[in-house]
Amino acid sequence: MLKEFKTFIAQGNVLDLAVGVIIGAAFGKITTSLVEDIINPILGLLTGGVDFSNLKVVLKEAVGETPEVAIRYGNFLNIVIQFLIIAWVVFLIVKAANRFRSQEKKE
């Protein structure tokens, strides 16, 4: 069984997957920084500094030690907006890479 596992791990598909996961994690940090450090401040400026993360519907007010019960839809909106921005950036990168590959094939 150990020999079989070693053969499985040594296959190209597994190694390609491992490299993809590692690069994907690093790319995720880059895109998160792009969204949080560059795009979100611009959006905040354009929307007059609106912070969606504080938007909520309070179902039950806090009483003493009991915290409030609220639907925090603002944080959800932030995450959806971040996802759309990241998806757009990834789309643009893939589009540029495909254009680069097609130019290489023509040469």
C-alpha positions in Angstrom: 0.0 0.0 0.0 2.9 2.4 0.8 4.4 1.8 -2.7 1.0 2.4 -4.3 0.6 5.7 -2.3 4.1 6.8 -3.4 3.2 6.1 -7.0 0.0 8.1 -6.6 1.8 11.1 -5.1 4.5 11.1 -7.8 1.9 11.4 -10.6 2.0 14.7 -12.4 -1.7 15.5 -11.7 -1.1 15.4 -7.9 2.0 17.6 -8.2 0.2 20.0 -10.5 -2.6 20.2 -8.0 -0.3 20.9 -5.1 1.5 23.7 -7.1 -1.9 25.1 -8.1 -3.1 25.2 -4.5 0.1 26.9 -3.3 0.0 29.5 -6.0 -3.8 29.9 -5.5 -3.2 30.7 -1.8 -0.6 33.3 -2.6 -2.8 34.8 -5.4 -5.6 35.0 -2.9 -3.5 37.2 -0.6 -2.6 39.4 -3.6 -6.3 39.8 -4.7 -7.4 40.4 -1.1 -4.9 43.1 -0.7 -5.9 44.6 -4.0 -9.5 44.7 -2.9 -9.0 45.9 0.7 -6.1 48.3 0.2 -6.7 49.8 -3.2 -10.3 49.2 -4.5 -12.3 49.5 -1.3 -10.8 52.9 -0.3 -11.8 54.2 -3.8 -15.3 52.8 -3.4 -15.5 54.3 0.0 -14.6 57.7 -1.4 -17.1 57.4 -4.2 -19.9 56.4 -1.9 -19.2 59.1 0.6 -17.5 56.8 3.2 -20.4 54.5 3.6 -19.4 51.5 5.6 -21.7 48.7 4.7 -20.4 46.4 7.4 -22.4 48.3 10.0 -25.7 47.9 8.3 -28.1 45.6 10.2 -31.6 44.9 11.2 -31.9 44.5 14.9 -34.4 41.7 15.8 -34.0 42.0 19.6 -32.1 44.7 21.5 -29.3 43.8 23.9 -30.5 43.5 27.4 -27.9 43.5 30.2 -25.4 40.7 29.5 -27.5 39.3 26.6 -26.2 40.6 23.2 -28.5 41.9 20.6 -29.9 39.6 17.9 -29.4 41.1 14.5 -29.3 40.3 10.8 -26.0 41.8 9.7 -26.7 42.2 6.0 -24.0 44.9 5.6 -21.2 42.5 6.1 -22.8 40.1 3.6 -22.9 43.0 1.1 -19.3 43.7 1.7 -18.3 40.1 1.0 -20.5 39.9 -2.1 -18.9 43.1 -3.4 -15.4 41.8 -2.7 -16.2 38.6 -4.4 -17.4 40.4 -7.5 -14.3 42.6 -7.6 -12.0 39.6 -7.2 -13.9 37.7 -9.9 -13.6 40.7 -12.2 -9.8 40.9 -11.6 -9.3 37.2 -12.1 -11.3 37.5 -15.4 -9.1 40.3 -16.6 -5.9 38.4 -15.7 -7.2 35.2 -17.5 -8.2 37.3 -20.5 -4.7 38.9 -20.6 -3.0 35.6 -20.3 -5.1 34.1 -23.1 -4.3 37.0 -25.3 -0.6 36.6 -24.5 -0.8 32.8 -25.3 -2.6 33.5 -28.6 0.1 36.0 -29.6 2.8 33.4 -28.8 1.1 30.8 -31.0 1.0 33.2 -33.9 4.8 33.7 -33.7 
